[in-house]
Amino acid sequence: MTTKHLWAALGAAAIAFHLWLIFSGLIPNLFSRPIHMAFALPWALIYAARTPAMKISGAILGALGLFASLWIATNESALSDQYGFLEGDFQTGIAIVLLVSVLEMARRSIGWPLPMVALAALAYGIWGQHIPGEFGHSGTPLASFLGTLTIAEGGIWGKLTGVSVNIVAIFVIFGAVLNAGEAGKGFMNVAAAAAGRLTGGAAKVSVLSSAFFGSISGSASANVASTGAITLPAMRRLGYPKLLAGAVEAVASSGGQIMPPLMGAGAFVMVELTGVPYEGIMVAAILPAILYFAAVWIGVDAFATRYELKGLPAEDRPSANDVIATVAFFAVPFTILLLVIFAAGYTPQYAACLAILAAALLLAFDGTGWVGVQRLAGRVTEACLTAGQQIAMIASIILCASIIIGVLGITGLGVKITSLIVSGAGGALWPALAMTALACLVLGMEVPTTAAYVICVSVAGPALIDLGVAPLQAHLFIFWFALLSTITPPVCGAVFIAAGMVNENWMKVAVAAMALGVGLYLIPLAMIAHPDLIGLAATPVLAIWAAAQVLAGLAAISYGVISNAPVLARIGLIVGGAIVLFRPVLF
């Protein structure tokens, strides 16, 4: 058995464990959550290691972290009686090993910024009582502070980790199994058949395929790398400027994290933090997501006034038979998922498990029939490797973010920052929104979207709610602004990848992406100005009317920013669009 097969076997074990958790019923949190970390440790510390030294150090820390995680899981019953208070040097050592392991997992997975924020939070928790003034705290005994973070159902074993274990991991597996088969090809075929012949058709295929694919991948970078491998060469072959091709793919791919049903991990974290059911989050998020992609579509049309944007030639568009032959590979699992949630009334994770089983069966087929044992084995191996890596990535982010959230709760710092936002905004809503948006943008440049959202909503969410914003409104507003860094310099990860794939200066691509993705900046504000926009379930007529107004405003602003019309006409479009967009606030 090769090393690849050993890792695939570990990925298969992680898949089996997380599916077993869903089908087995109630499992103690201090058992399931440490085991979740145990499965993530080897991927984060060893598999992703780039040098022999990193592999050796990763193996040593991984072994210590594995022991500590399994010790927590096997002693969960006794630990629940300690109420988060460490007893003796051995337990203190376990706590330190767990915290160091989590920090190093996050550092190796996503770099230094998030672990540095977590380290600063830990330092504040341990020594913050020496800070004078209102931003100090009264102090917590070290055994209680570390224990609350590591041996109780708070800190790294808190609600966020529960979301990672019970929901996010299941949908990560779902996406990995879909992507190992023909679902991606099905998405591309449907998009090409629907939009390929239109003006700017190659760009619009990118928009549609990225919306489809992103709804299951939840990662802008993964979306660019996968759909971009097909759409970028097609756009370049048809003469699209490199900066425009890269911008279209980066902007379209960034929308995957706001497009139901998955929305990255954000939808599931939002369920836990707001108490709104998953289907409620999906329904609330769908109109803003559609508006985002509609604005990108309109932006492509606006760019068509500056460049000659051709549609795909007939020979590059799939035939009706090809579309029909591949559409089932994503339609069947998605139909099962939605029917089991909405018609049968089961939980999203249970529905996803059934959809995973359907998608796994479909791995044995392609558009022509049975794929054969060898290709099937390759697909299963790919699904297991992808699931193992992505479960570990999400676990690393959420475990590290949980340290920060735990410290905010223990020390009361979150309440103090909330008060600072309210007082700094003078008790006015829109200045508070501006401060929150800036904080989301800055934090999102340093940490992944989900972590940025979790941290920002923990400190700024209560302030916005105190100022009259509905809880779900506040959460969606913050989640959208945490996404800005995917296309906004200086970080703009999706832009970097797309620019590299078309061999263009990244700043030129970023400027075009910000113009094309203007909806990402304006729609969160529109959710506040038009509260009905997220009320599709309760007031569908009002929600659709609000969406129509927002779309009209976005269309005018997009044309004003992008088209080559006379300057005064463009200014008029932008001002008129802004008035329509923010009419309820202005008048």
N, C-alpha and C positions, 0 to 999 in steps of 0.2 A: 504493500500500500504506500503510495507516494505521500509527501508532505501535504500536497493539495487535498488529497482525499482525507487525510487526518483532520485538516481544518474543516472540510465539508462535513465530516462526521460530527465535529463539535458544533457546527452550525445546525445540523439536523437535531442534535440533542437539545439545543436551545429552543428550536422550533417546537419540538415535542413537549418540552417543559411548559412553555407558555400556552400551548393549546390545552395541555392537561389541566393547567390552572383554571381555564375557562370552563371546561367540561366537568371538573371535579367538585365544583361548589366552593364553599367557604374554606379558605386556607389562611392560617394566621399570618398577619402582615410581617411580623418579625421572622417568619420563615421564608415567605415568597420573595420579599424584597432583597434580603441578603443573597439568596440564591441567584436572583436576577443580576446582581453585581458580580457574583462569582463567575457567571457565564460571560460577562462583559470584560473582565480583567484580562484574559489571555489575548483577546483581539486588540484591545487598546494598548497593552504594554509590550506584547511580543510580536503579534502578526504585523502590526504597522511599523515596527522598528526598522530603521533604515541602515543601521550599522551594527556590526557584531557587538560593540560595547553597549549599544542601546538594547540589544536582545538579551545580553547577560544581565544588565541592571534591571531590565523589564521582567526577566524570569525570576530574579531574586525578590523584587518588590511584589510581583504577581503572586508568588508562592506565599509570602507573608499576608498579602491582602486576601488570598483565597482561604488561608487558615482562619483569619479573623472573621471573614464573612460566614464561613461554615460554622464557626464557634457561636456566632450570634444566632444562626438558624437552629442549631441543635440545642441551644439553651434558651430559646425564646420564652418558654413558660416561666422559668425562674426569673429571667430578666424583667418580665412584665410586673413582677412584684417589687422591683427596686425603684420604680417611678423615676427613672432617669438619673439615678445617683450611683456613680461608680464606687465599687468596693475593692480596695486594694490596688497594689502596683500592677498586677497582671491585667486587670480590666482597664487601667489607665493606659497600659501598653497597647491593648487591643484598640482602644479609642484612637490613639495616635497613629497606629498603623492604618486604620480605616480612613482617617482624614488625609494622611499623606498619600495613600493609594488613590483616593478620589481626586485629589489635586493633580497628581501626576497623570492619571487617566485623561483628565480634561486637557492638561497641557499638551500631551502627545496627540490628542485627537484634534484640537482646535487652536492650539497655540497658547501663549502666555496671558492674554488679557483677562479672560474669565477667572482662571486660578488666582491671578493677582488681586482681583476684586474680592475673591473669597478669602485670600490670605489677609487682606486689609480688614475684612469683616471679623475674622478670627482674632486678629490683633486688637480690634476695638472691643470685642467681647471680653478678652482677657484683661486688658489694661485701660479700658475706657473710663473706669471710675476715677482715673487720675486727670481726666480732661475737665477743666473748670467750665462753669456755665451750664446752660441748658442742654448742651450736646454731650455732656458726660452722662454716666449712668451710675446707679447705686452700687454696682458690683454684684457678681454671682460667684459662689464658691466654685473653684475649678472642677471639682468632682461632679458638681451639678451641671455646670456649663458643658463640659465635654460629654457627660453622660446623656444629657438631653439631645445632643447632636448625634450620638452613636449607638446608644442601647435602648432608646425609647422610640415610640412612633412619632417622632418629630425629627428635625434635622435631616440627615441623609436618608432616613427611613420614613419620611413624612408623606403627605398627600401627593406631592409632585412625583415622587418615586413610585407611588402607587399607580398614578396615571401611566407612567412609563412601563410598569410591569403588566398591568391589566388591560390597557387599551392601545397605547402607542406601539408596543412591541407586536401586537397582533396585526395592526394595520401595516407595519413595516414588513412583516412576513407576507401579507397579502400583496403589497407592491412588489416585493422581490419575486414572488411566484408568477405574478402577471408579467413582469418584465423579462423573466426567463423564457417565456413562450412567445406567442404571436400577437399579444395585446398591443405592443408598441407599433407593429406593422399595421394592425387594424386601425389604430388611431390615425396614423399617417395616411392610410388609404381613404378613410372617411373625410379627413381634412382636405386632401388633394381633390377628391371628387366633388366636394361641396364648394371649394373656393378657388381651385386651380385655374379656372378659365377666366376669372375676373381680372380687372385692372389691378396691378399689384398682387396678382394671384399667388406668386411664390412667397411673398411676405405674409399674405393672409393665411396661407397654408401653415406657415410657422406659428401664427397667432392661434389658430384653431388647434393644431397638434400639440402646442405647448400647454394650452388650456386643458386638453384631454389628459396628456401625459402628466402634467404637473399636479392634476387632481389626485394622482396616486403616488407620485414620487415625493411631493412636498418639499423638494429641494431645487432652488433656482440653478445651482451649479450643475447638479445631475441632469436637470432638464436641458440646459445649454449643451452639455456634452453629448446627450443622447439624440434629441430631436435636431440639434444644430448640426450634427454629423451628416444629416440628410438635407436640411433646409438651407444651410449656408452655402454649400456648393451649388445648389440649384439657383439661388439668388445671384451668386457671382457669375454663373454661366449665362444668365439672362441679362447681364450687364448692370446689375444693381451696384451702386457705389459701396465700397467695403464698409465705410462707416455706417451706412444705413442698414446693410445686411446684419452687421454685428449688433446694432442698436435694436433692430426688430427682434432678434432672437433673445437678447438679454432682457428686454422689457416683457416680451411674451412669456418667457420662462419664469420671470419673477412672480407672475400672477398665479403660479401653481400653489403658492402657500396661502392664497386667499380664496381659492376655488374649492367649494365643497365637492365631494364629501369629506376629503381628508384634511385639507388645509395644513399640511405638515403635521406637526404635533400640536399646533396651536388650538385646534378645535377641542381636543380632548383635555388639554390643560384648562381651557376656558370652561368646560363642563364642570370640572372640579372646583374652580375658583368662584364661579358665579352661581352654581346650583341649577343652572338652566339645562334641561335635557339635551342630549346630543342632537336630536332631530330639530330642536328649537334653535340651536346654534346654526345648523345647516340652513334652515329656512331664513333666518335673519341675515345670514351672510351671502345668500345667493344673488340678490339684486345688486348689491355693491360690487360683487365679483363680476357679474355680467356687464355692469357699467364700465368696469375697468377694461375688460377686453373690447367692449364696444368703442371706448375712447381710443384704444390702440388701433383698432380697425379704421376709425375715422382719421387718425393720425397718418396711417399708411396712405389713405386717399389724399390727404393734404400733401404728403411728400410726392404723390403722383403729379401734383401741379408743378413741382420743381424738377423732377426726373422722369424719364420715360420708363415707367414700371410695368413690365410685361407680365402677362399671365403665363402659366406653365404651358408648353406646347402639348398638343394632343398625345404625342407618343410618351410623354412623361406622366400623364395622368392615368390612374388605374382604371381598368374596365369595370363595368358593373359586376361582372362575375368575381373579379378580384376583391371588390369591396364586400360583396355578400359572403365570400369564402372566409374572410378574415374578421368581419365585424363581430362574429359570435365569440371570439376569443377574449374580448373585453365586455361584450354586452351580456353574456350569460352570467359571469361572476357579479357584475354590477347589478343586474336585475335581481339576483338572489339576495345580494346585500340590502338593496332598498326595500324589496318586498318583505324580507324577514323583519326589518326594522319597522316599517310603516304599516304593513298589512297584518303581520303576525304579532307585532308588539314586543319582540324580543330585544335584548340589549344590543348595542352596536357591536360589541366584541364577540358576542355569540353569533350574530349575523355574519361578521367578518370571518369567523372560523368556518362556517358553512361555505362561504364564498371561496375561502382558501382551498377547501377540499375540491370544489368544482374547478378552480383554476389549476390545481395540481393534476386533475384528470386530463385537462385540456393540454397539458405539456406533452402528452403522447401524440399530439396531432399538429399538423400545419394545414395550410390551405389546400393541399393535395391529398391529405389523409395521414395514415400512420407514419411516424417519423423514423421508426426503427429503434432498436435497443440502445445503440451507441449514442445517437443524438438525444434520446430521452435521458440517458445517464448523464450526458453533458449538461442538459438543462437542469436536472435535479441538483447536480453539483453546483452550478452557477447560482441557483436559487438559495441553496444552503449557505454558500460563501457570502452572498450579498446580504442575506438576512442576518447572519452572524455579525458582519461588520457594521451594519446599520443599527442593529439593536445596541451594540456596544457604543456607537457614536452618540445615539440619543441618551443612553444611560449615563455616559460620561458627562454630558452637558447637564442633564437634569440632577444628577447626584451633586455636582459642583454648585449648581444654582441653589440647591436645597440647603447647602451650608449657609449661603447668604440669607435666604429666607428665614432659616432657623435663628441666626444671630439677630436679625431684625425683630423677630418675635420675642426672643429672650431679653434683649436689652431695651426694647421699646423705641429703637431708633426710627423705625418706620413711621410711627405716630409723629415723631418730632419733625421728620422731613415733610410729612403731609402738612403739618401746621405751617412750616416754612413756605411751602408752595402757596397755600391759601393767603398767608399774610403778604408774601412777595407780590402776589397778583392783586393785592388790594381788595380781595373779596370779589373780584370780577371774573366771570367765566372765561372770556376769550383770551385775556393775558395768561390765565392759568393753562389754557389749552396750548398756547404758544410755548410756554415754559416746558410743558410736558412733551410736546412734539420735538423740541430741541433736545431734551434729555434722551428721548427715544432714538433720535437720529445719531447722537454722539455715542450712546451706549451700543446701538446696533452696529456701529462701525467696528466695534471691538469684540463683540460676542455674537453668536448665532441668534437668529430671529427669536426663537422660542425662549432662550435665556434672557434676551433683552426685554421681551414682552413680560416675562415673569417678574423680573426685577423692577421694571418701570411700573407695572400695574400694582405691585406691592406697596410702593411708596407714593405714587401719584394717583392711582385709582381712587383711593378714599377721598383725596382732595377734590377730584372732579365730581365724585358722587355728592360730597358735602355742598358743592356749588350748584347742584340741581340736575346733573347729568344722570340718566338712568344707568344702572350697573352694566347692562349688556352694551349699551352705547359706549360707555367709558372703556370697556375691555376691547371692543372692536376698534375704537379710535386708536388706542395705544398699540394694539397688534399691527394695524396697518402702518403706523409710523415707525414701528420697529423694523419694517421691511425696507425702509427708504435706502438703507445702506447698500442694498443689492445693486442699485443703479446710480447712487449718488457718490461722487468723489469725496474723500480720497481713497476709500476702500473699494467699493463697488465690485464685489466678487464676480457677479454674473457678467459684468462688462469686461473685466480682465480676461475671462475665459473666452468670451465671444470675440474680443479683439485679437487674442492670440490665434484663434482658429481662422480668422480672415486676414491675419498679418497686417493689422492696421494700428495706428497710434491709439492707445486706450483712451486718451483724453478726448479725441475727436468722437470716438464711439460713445463716451459718457455724455457729451453735450447733446448728441442726437438722441440718446436714450432718455435723458431728462425731458427733452421736448416731447418725445413720443409717449413717455410714461407720465405725462402731466396729471393723469387721473390718480396716480398713486399719492400725489401731494394734496389733491383737492377733494377726493371722495371722502376721506375721513372727516374733513371739515364739513362736507355736505351732510354726513350722518348726524352731525350735531345741529346744523341749520334745519335739516328736514328729518325730525325724529321718526316720521312715518316710514322712512326708507327701509328701516329694518323691522317693520311691523307687518310683513307680508302675511303671517299666519293669522293675526288678529284683525287687521284692517286691510285686506288685499287691494281694494279699490284705491284707498288713500296711498298705499305703498307704491302702486304702479304709477299714480299721478305724480308722486314725489320723484320717482325714477325718471319719468318723462321730462320733468323740469330740470333735473340734474343732468340728464343726457343732453338736453338742448344747450345748457350752459357749457358743458364740457366740449361739445362739438364746436361752439363758437370760439372758445378759448384755444382749442387745439388748432383750428384753422388759422387763428390769429397768430399763434406762435410759430407755426410751421410753414404755411403757404407763402408763395412769393407775390402776394397781392401788394398794392401800394401801402406805404407805411401807415397813413391815416386810416385806411380801411382795416388794417390789422389791429391798430390800437382800438378802433371802434368795436371790433369783434371781441377783443379781450375784455374791454370794459363792459360791454353788453352781456357777455357770457358770465362775468363775475356778478353782475346785478341779478341775472336770472338764478345763478347758483345760490346766492346768499340773500335772495329776496326776503325770506321770513325774518332774517336778522336785521336787514337794512330798513324795512318798512313795517 
